[in-house]
Amino acid sequence: MSSQAFSAFSQDTVYLDKKGRWTENVKEAIRYCIPEKLGENEIEVKFYNMGDTLLNLRRFSTFVSNPKQCVQNGKSISYYANGEPVVTADFENGHREGEMRRFYKNGKLKYVCWFSKGKRDGELTMYYPNGSVWRTENYEEGKLLDGHVYNVDGKEVPFYPSDRAVGFPGGEYGLRVFIREHLHYPQAAWEQKIEGQVMVRLVFDKKGRLGKYYILPQSSENYFLRQEAVRLVEEDLKKIEWQPAVAYGEFISMGYVLPLNFKLPKPKTTTKKQ
């Protein structure tokens, strides 16, 4: 299928590969969608898994085979397997605009916030399953201004933001210092003048503890550099408890890609005295 704008596929099934691209090969598909043209520059698309469970309902002004060129415009709803909504939101020219709501599986409101031009703007409120307030935050043009967190009994507890990535104690600077102090250049690689980079994907649990890790395929294939990367993780990094990741107010597990660079120092140049 070409990248032309959606027009002729109204009410037809469009299969999607793992990257969200249209495909005519059903064996490559991991989900499918059914687009319906509602009006000029208004296409409603229902997305399903291959077991025919409704996943999302979205509206687009541009719906084409390349997902990067699609433009969401209008309402967007994602669903639990039981048919209850997970998230409801509105888009304008590809950006979130206005109110966004998240729900528990039983349909009760969990989270509500506001967006302007794709950035959080205004008040955010999160609720416990019993309806009591879990947290409040205030944003301006995507920046967090202030916030409060409460336990289920309504008592205020130490604040943490509703969204953040997993983080090393001391931030990125602290991590660079830690790597500089603990990463050792393998003697064999040094003697053979071998340089390279090893990319390690670290996987953290909801408490910020490092569990599994993987050497990514784009890494140097040198045995000594890879072994030092493994040693660093096993002997040093696993002792550190990172700041856990948070998404929509709840702690989550998260991956982190750590590049480890092995670079020999440049030889010093000397100038001859005249």
VENSUL-V395204 format. One record per backbone hydrogen bond with DSSP energy under -1.0 kcal/mol. CO is the residue of the C=O (numbers start at 1). NH is the residue of the N-H. If there is no record, write none. Layout:
# VENSUL-V395204
co=CO nh=NH
co=CO nh=NH
This chain:
# VENSUL-V395204
co=9 nh=12
co=14 nh=33
co=15 nh=23
co=16 nh=30
co=16 nh=31
co=17 nh=20
co=21 nh=17
co=25 nh=28
co=31 nh=16
co=32 nh=48
co=33 nh=14
co=34 nh=46
co=35 nh=11
co=36 nh=44
co=39 nh=42
co=42 nh=38
co=42 nh=39
co=43 nh=60
co=44 nh=36
co=45 nh=58
co=46 nh=34
co=47 nh=55
co=47 nh=56
co=48 nh=32
co=49 nh=52
co=53 nh=49
co=55 nh=79
co=56 nh=47
co=57 nh=77
co=58 nh=45
co=59 nh=73
co=60 nh=43
co=62 nh=71
co=63 nh=6
co=65 nh=22
co=66 nh=69
co=71 nh=61
co=71 nh=62
co=72 nh=94
co=74 nh=91
co=75 nh=59
co=76 nh=89
co=77 nh=57
co=78 nh=86
co=80 nh=83
co=84 nh=80
co=86 nh=103
co=87 nh=78
co=88 nh=101
co=89 nh=76
co=90 nh=97
co=91 nh=74
co=92 nh=95
co=95 nh=92
co=96 nh=118
co=98 nh=115
co=100 nh=113
co=101 nh=88
co=102 nh=110
co=102 nh=111
co=104 nh=107
co=108 nh=104
co=110 nh=127
co=111 nh=102
co=112 nh=125
co=113 nh=100
co=114 nh=121
co=115 nh=98
co=116 nh=119
co=119 nh=116
co=120 nh=142
co=122 nh=139
co=124 nh=137
co=125 nh=112
co=126 nh=134
co=126 nh=135
co=128 nh=131
co=132 nh=128
co=134 nh=150
co=135 nh=126
co=136 nh=148
co=137 nh=124
co=138 nh=145
co=139 nh=122
co=140 nh=143
co=143 nh=140
co=146 nh=138
co=148 nh=136
co=149 nh=157
co=151 nh=154
co=155 nh=151
co=162 nh=249
co=164 nh=246
co=167 nh=243
co=168 nh=171
co=170 nh=174
co=171 nh=175
co=172 nh=176
co=173 nh=177
co=174 nh=178
co=175 nh=179
co=176 nh=180
co=177 nh=181
co=178 nh=182
co=179 nh=183
co=186 nh=190
co=187 nh=191
co=188 nh=192
co=189 nh=194
co=190 nh=193
co=196 nh=262
co=197 nh=220
co=198 nh=260
co=199 nh=216
co=200 nh=258
co=201 nh=214
co=202 nh=256
co=203 nh=211
co=204 nh=254
co=205 nh=208
co=208 nh=242
co=209 nh=205
co=212 nh=203
co=214 nh=201
co=216 nh=219
co=222 nh=226
co=223 nh=227
co=224 nh=228
co=225 nh=229
co=226 nh=230
co=227 nh=231
co=228 nh=232
co=229 nh=233
co=230 nh=234
co=231 nh=235
co=232 nh=236
co=232 nh=237
co=233 nh=238
co=236 nh=239
co=237 nh=240
co=243 nh=167
co=245 nh=252
co=246 nh=164
co=247 nh=250
co=250 nh=247
co=254 nh=204
co=256 nh=202
co=258 nh=200
co=260 nh=198
co=262 nh=196
